[in-house]
Amino acid sequence: MEKIAFIGLGNMGGPMAANLVGAGYAVTAFDLSPVALEQAVACGCTRGESAESAARGADVVISMLPSGAAVKGLYLGARGLLQALDAGALVIDCSTISAADARQLIAAAGERDIRAVDAPVSGGTAAAVAGTLSFMCGGDAGAVDAARPYLQAMGANIFHAGPAGSGQVAKICNNMLLAIHMIGTAEALQLGVDNGLDPKVLSDIMKASSGGNWSLEKYNPYPGVMDNVPAANGYAGGFAVALMLKDLGLAMDTAAGSASSTPLGALAKNLYQLHGSREEIRRLDFSSIQNLFRRPAGD
């Protein structure tokens, strides 16, 4: 049986590793968080004592890490995982990082005859649990085809966006749009509530009208409207404000590099920066931007 190493078991990575186990793969997992690692073991993963021990002898390494610095720290350098992997191994990095960092990783892997793809994801924690994520892949066609069986165990949609780094470009475009329509959804819902409308009734109206969008329909930010979303749980879990800010920063950096005009993306970044001015808020789900528009109690 092929051996898979999975590094990074957070809100997204943990369910992804569990779905690989459910598909019949032997998965050795590692995370710096003992709690996350215990949860992965409870789902059927084998415990890795370190990233290197988890990856030793692996046919495939899948990573889901919070930053480009973490990805480069994991794979590159004299003690990086690329030095521990056998030629012919496959690296699938599902982190959201800069396209330049993804290209650096894929080029370094190629120098050791290791195939690699950047494959950031979309769909949120619910899709990670359900195994219905969308993967946006960058890399050569052969490497992407080699990754498909593993991605299919974790997702419903697999796109080959183009050469190395293209998956990251697609992801930051998607997340910039996500931030924009989440803010617009929160703003519109609050306008309705401030004028006496029930947010659930207004959501139903807009879902059936031209204002319908993913944030409104699948991830409603107003408390009490939808079950099983972060807004129903005090905005705990999900995709943190800090991570959305990271992705919006990547989008702005990319726009600067290509001289692209992204005024709404820049405004979204500024609004999330304003919303996330305190560390405890930066840990909340990004749909908590609703609170930026809500009036204090008693107003």
Backbone torsions as a table, in degrees:
resi	resn	phi	psi	omega
1	MET	NA	139.6	177.8
2	GLU	-63.3	140.5	179.0
3	LYS	-100.5	127.4	177.9
4	ILE	-112.2	133.0	170.1
5	ALA	-104.3	131.8	179.2
6	PHE	-121.4	120.9	-176.1
7	ILE	-116.3	118.6	179.3
8	GLY	106.6	99.4	-168.8
9	LEU	-120.2	45.0	179.7
10	GLY	-77.0	-154.6	-177.2
11	ASN	-58.3	-30.5	178.9
12	MET	-96.2	-48.0	-174.3
13	GLY	-63.9	-38.2	-179.8
14	GLY	-58.3	-53.9	177.2
15	PRO	-62.5	-33.6	178.6
16	MET	-64.0	-44.4	177.8
17	ALA	-63.0	-40.0	179.3
18	ALA	-62.8	-37.5	179.1
19	ASN	-69.0	-32.7	174.7
20	LEU	-64.5	-42.0	175.9
21	VAL	-61.7	-43.2	179.6
22	GLY	-62.5	-26.4	178.4
23	ALA	-84.2	-0.9	175.5
24	GLY	100.7	6.5	-179.5
25	TYR	-86.2	149.3	173.2
26	ALA	-87.8	115.1	-173.9
27	VAL	-117.6	123.9	170.6
28	THR	-103.7	124.1	-170.7
29	ALA	-116.4	153.6	174.5
30	PHE	-147.8	142.1	172.7
31	ASP	-150.7	150.3	177.9
32	LEU	-68.6	-20.6	178.7
33	SER	-86.3	117.7	177.6
34	PRO	-59.9	-35.5	-179.7
35	VAL	-65.2	-46.6	179.2
36	ALA	-62.1	-38.6	179.7
37	LEU	-67.0	-41.0	177.9
38	GLU	-61.7	-40.3	179.4
39	GLN	-64.0	-39.3	178.2
40	ALA	-65.9	-40.7	177.6
41	VAL	-63.0	-39.6	178.5
42	ALA	-63.5	-25.2	178.8
43	CYS	-88.2	0.8	175.8
44	GLY	110.9	0.1	176.7
45	CYS	-76.3	153.8	170.6
46	THR	-86.3	138.6	-178.2
47	ARG	-73.3	129.8	170.0
48	GLY	-99.1	133.7	-179.4
49	GLU	-78.4	-18.0	175.7
50	SER	-158.6	168.2	176.6
51	ALA	-61.5	-41.2	-178.9
52	GLU	-65.1	-42.9	-179.7
53	SER	-67.2	-35.3	178.0
54	ALA	-65.0	-37.1	-174.8
55	ALA	-86.7	-14.3	-176.0
56	ARG	-61.9	121.5	-179.9
57	GLY	78.5	5.8	-177.8
58	ALA	-73.9	143.8	172.4
59	ASP	-81.4	-32.7	-177.0
60	VAL	-136.6	135.5	171.3
61	VAL	-118.0	126.1	177.0
62	ILE	-116.5	132.1	-179.7
63	SER	-126.5	146.3	177.5
64	MET	-141.1	91.0	-170.4
65	LEU	-120.6	162.0	-170.2
66	PRO	-83.1	-11.6	-174.3
67	SER	-157.0	162.5	175.5
68	GLY	-63.6	-36.3	178.3
69	ALA	-62.3	-39.3	179.0
70	ALA	-67.1	-40.0	179.3
71	VAL	-64.5	-46.9	-179.6
72	LYS	-66.9	-35.6	176.9
73	GLY	-65.3	-32.9	179.8
74	LEU	-72.4	-45.4	-168.5
75	TYR	-98.9	-33.5	-167.3
76	LEU	-98.5	165.7	178.0
77	GLY	90.3	175.5	-174.8
78	ALA	-62.6	-26.8	-179.1
79	ARG	-110.3	13.4	-179.6
80	GLY	-74.7	162.5	-177.0
81	LEU	-62.7	-27.3	179.8
82	LEU	-59.9	-27.8	178.9
83	GLN	-75.2	-20.9	-176.3
84	ALA	-95.9	-13.3	-176.0
85	LEU	-88.0	149.4	176.6
86	ASP	-78.6	151.6	173.0
87	ALA	-57.0	140.9	-178.5
88	GLY	92.8	-8.7	176.7
89	ALA	-68.3	164.5	-178.3
90	LEU	-123.0	129.0	175.8
91	VAL	-109.8	128.6	176.2
92	ILE	-122.3	106.0	179.3
93	ASP	-98.1	115.3	-177.1
94	CYS	-98.1	5.1	177.9
95	SER	-67.8	157.7	170.9
96	THR	-99.3	111.7	-176.5
97	ILE	-138.1	179.9	178.6
98	SER	-71.1	152.6	177.0
99	ALA	-61.0	-35.3	179.7
100	ALA	-64.0	-41.9	178.1
101	ASP	-65.3	-38.8	178.6
102	ALA	-64.3	-42.0	179.1
103	ARG	-64.3	-37.8	178.8
104	GLN	-63.6	-43.6	178.6
105	LEU	-63.2	-45.9	-176.3
106	ILE	-67.3	-38.0	177.5
107	ALA	-65.8	-42.8	-179.9
108	ALA	-65.2	-38.0	177.3
109	ALA	-63.9	-43.3	-179.6
110	GLY	-60.4	-32.4	178.6
111	GLU	-65.1	-20.1	178.4
112	ARG	-108.6	17.5	-180.0
113	ASP	59.3	35.4	175.1
114	ILE	-109.7	128.7	177.7
115	ARG	-78.7	143.6	-179.7
116	ALA	-148.9	146.4	175.2
117	VAL	-136.0	148.2	166.4
118	ASP	-93.0	130.9	-173.9
119	ALA	-142.8	61.9	177.1
120	PRO	-62.4	160.4	-170.6
121	VAL	-120.0	161.3	172.6
122	SER	-138.5	151.1	176.4
123	GLY	132.9	-18.0	177.4
124	GLY	80.6	-179.4	-174.0
125	THR	-66.1	-34.0	179.2
126	ALA	-62.2	-42.0	178.9
127	ALA	-70.8	-32.2	176.1
128	ALA	-62.8	-42.5	178.4
129	VAL	-66.9	-43.5	-176.3
130	ALA	-77.4	-12.5	-177.3
131	GLY	74.0	32.9	-177.3
132	THR	-120.4	26.2	179.8
133	LEU	-62.9	159.4	168.2
134	SER	-105.9	131.4	178.7
135	PHE	-109.9	132.5	178.3
136	MET	-112.2	107.5	-168.0
137	CYS	-103.2	140.3	171.0
138	GLY	-123.4	140.6	-178.7
139	GLY	143.2	178.1	179.9
140	ASP	-73.4	157.8	-172.2
141	ALA	-59.9	-37.2	-179.1
142	GLY	-64.2	-41.9	179.2
143	ALA	-67.5	-40.7	178.5
144	VAL	-63.8	-42.1	177.9
145	ASP	-62.6	-37.7	178.3
146	ALA	-65.7	-30.2	-179.0
147	ALA	-80.1	-19.5	-171.6
148	ARG	-55.9	-45.0	-177.8
149	PRO	-58.5	-36.1	-179.5
150	TYR	-75.8	-39.1	178.1
151	LEU	-66.7	-35.8	179.2
152	GLN	-65.6	-25.1	176.3
153	ALA	-73.2	-16.3	-175.9
154	MET	-116.5	-11.6	-173.4
155	GLY	-146.8	169.8	-179.1
156	ALA	-106.8	-19.8	-176.9
157	ASN	-133.2	127.7	179.7
158	ILE	-126.9	118.8	-178.5
159	PHE	-116.0	134.5	171.5
160	HIS	-96.2	102.3	-173.8
161	ALA	-76.4	-25.2	-177.6
162	GLY	150.0	-158.2	-177.1
163	PRO	-68.7	-179.5	-176.3
164	ALA	-46.9	133.1	179.9
165	GLY	90.4	-14.9	-176.2
166	SER	-68.1	-32.6	176.3
167	GLY	-61.1	-38.9	179.5
168	GLN	-67.6	-38.7	177.7
169	VAL	-63.1	-44.7	178.5
170	ALA	-61.0	-41.1	-177.7
171	LYS	-65.1	-44.2	-177.6
172	ILE	-70.9	-30.8	173.3
173	CYS	-63.0	-45.3	179.5
174	ASN	-62.2	-45.8	-175.6
175	ASN	-73.3	-28.5	172.3
176	MET	-62.9	-45.0	177.6
177	LEU	-63.9	-40.4	177.9
178	LEU	-58.1	-45.5	178.9
179	ALA	-61.2	-41.8	-177.9
180	ILE	-64.8	-46.9	-176.9
181	HIS	-78.8	-21.1	171.6
182	MET	-67.4	-43.5	178.1
183	ILE	-62.9	-45.4	179.5
184	GLY	-62.2	-38.6	178.1
185	THR	-64.7	-45.8	179.6
186	ALA	-62.6	-41.0	-179.5
187	GLU	-64.6	-44.7	-179.1
188	ALA	-66.8	-41.8	178.7
189	LEU	-62.4	-41.4	-179.1
190	GLN	-68.0	-36.1	176.0
191	LEU	-59.2	-43.3	178.3
192	GLY	-64.5	-46.0	-179.4
193	VAL	-62.9	-41.3	180.0
194	ASP	-64.0	-18.7	179.5
195	ASN	-111.4	23.8	168.5
196	GLY	92.8	4.6	-179.1
197	LEU	-86.5	148.5	171.3
198	ASP	-74.8	125.6	-176.7
199	PRO	-61.7	-28.8	177.4
200	LYS	-71.3	-43.2	177.9
201	VAL	-62.8	-44.4	178.9
202	LEU	-63.0	-39.6	177.9
203	SER	-61.6	-43.6	178.8
204	ASP	-61.7	-39.7	178.9
205	ILE	-64.0	-48.6	-176.4
206	MET	-69.7	-32.8	177.3
207	LYS	-62.0	-32.5	-179.3
208	ALA	-92.2	5.9	-175.8
209	SER	-125.0	-170.5	-172.8
210	SER	-71.6	-11.4	178.1
211	GLY	-84.8	-0.4	-178.4
212	GLY	-57.6	137.7	177.0
213	ASN	-159.7	170.0	-174.7
214	TRP	-60.1	-44.0	-179.2
215	SER	-59.8	-40.2	-180.0
216	LEU	-70.8	-42.6	-170.1
217	GLU	-87.5	-34.1	-172.7
218	LYS	-113.8	-16.5	-168.5
219	TYR	-148.0	44.8	-170.0
220	ASN	-53.6	129.2	-174.4
221	PRO	-85.2	-7.3	-176.0
222	TYR	-92.0	125.9	-178.8
223	PRO	-57.7	138.9	176.3
224	GLY	89.0	-5.5	-178.7
225	VAL	-86.9	-41.3	-172.3
226	MET	-135.8	138.8	175.8
227	ASP	-82.6	160.2	171.8
228	ASN	60.6	32.1	170.6
229	VAL	-127.4	160.9	-178.1
230	PRO	-56.1	-32.8	179.4
231	ALA	-61.5	-22.9	178.0
232	ALA	-84.1	-3.7	-175.3
233	ASN	-133.9	40.0	179.7
234	GLY	63.8	23.4	-179.1
235	TYR	63.9	25.0	175.8
236	ALA	-79.1	152.8	178.3
237	GLY	72.4	-160.4	177.0
238	GLY	73.5	-144.2	-174.5
239	PHE	-108.8	110.6	-168.9
240	ALA	-66.1	150.0	173.8
241	VAL	-53.5	-41.0	-179.7
242	ALA	-60.1	-37.9	179.5
243	LEU	-72.5	-37.3	175.5
244	MET	-63.1	-40.8	176.9
245	LEU	-62.1	-39.9	177.0
246	LYS	-59.5	-46.2	-177.8
247	ASP	-67.5	-37.9	177.2
248	LEU	-67.3	-34.2	174.1
249	GLY	-63.4	-41.7	175.9
250	LEU	-61.9	-40.0	179.4
251	ALA	-63.6	-43.3	-179.9
252	MET	-67.2	-38.6	176.8
253	ASP	-63.0	-42.0	179.4
254	THR	-65.9	-40.8	178.6
255	ALA	-62.4	-39.9	178.6
256	ALA	-64.2	-38.3	-179.2
257	GLY	-67.8	-28.3	-179.1
258	SER	-107.5	7.8	-178.2
259	ALA	54.1	39.5	179.0
260	SER	-88.6	146.9	178.3
261	SER	-92.4	118.2	-179.0
262	THR	-134.1	63.6	-176.8
263	PRO	-64.9	-37.5	178.5
264	LEU	-71.5	-36.0	175.8
265	GLY	-62.9	-41.3	178.6
266	ALA	-65.5	-39.9	177.7
267	LEU	-65.4	-41.7	178.1
268	ALA	-60.2	-42.8	178.4
269	LYS	-61.9	-43.0	179.8
270	ASN	-63.7	-40.0	-179.9
271	LEU	-68.4	-39.8	176.0
272	TYR	-68.2	-33.7	175.9
273	GLN	-64.6	-41.9	177.3
274	LEU	-64.3	-46.1	-179.6
275	HIS	-62.6	-40.8	-175.1
276	GLY	-93.3	35.6	-176.5
277	SER	-71.0	-17.0	177.4
278	ARG	-115.8	144.4	-174.3
279	GLU	-59.2	-38.9	-178.5
280	GLU	-65.1	-28.2	176.8
281	ILE	-77.6	-36.3	-179.8
282	ARG	-61.3	-22.3	178.7
283	ARG	-84.0	-14.8	-179.8
284	LEU	-74.6	163.1	175.7
285	ASP	-63.3	150.5	-175.6
286	PHE	-64.7	-20.5	176.9
287	SER	-69.0	-10.5	175.8
288	SER	-65.6	-5.1	172.9
289	ILE	-55.6	-20.3	174.6
290	GLN	-53.2	-37.1	-176.7
291	ASN	-67.3	-18.9	177.1
292	LEU	-66.3	-25.9	-175.6
293	PHE	-102.5	-15.8	-176.5
294	ARG	-76.1	143.8	179.3
295	ARG	-80.1	145.1	175.4
296	PRO	-60.4	150.7	-179.7
297	ALA	-56.4	135.3	177.8
298	GLY	96.8	-12.8	178.3
299	ASP	-75.7	NA	NA
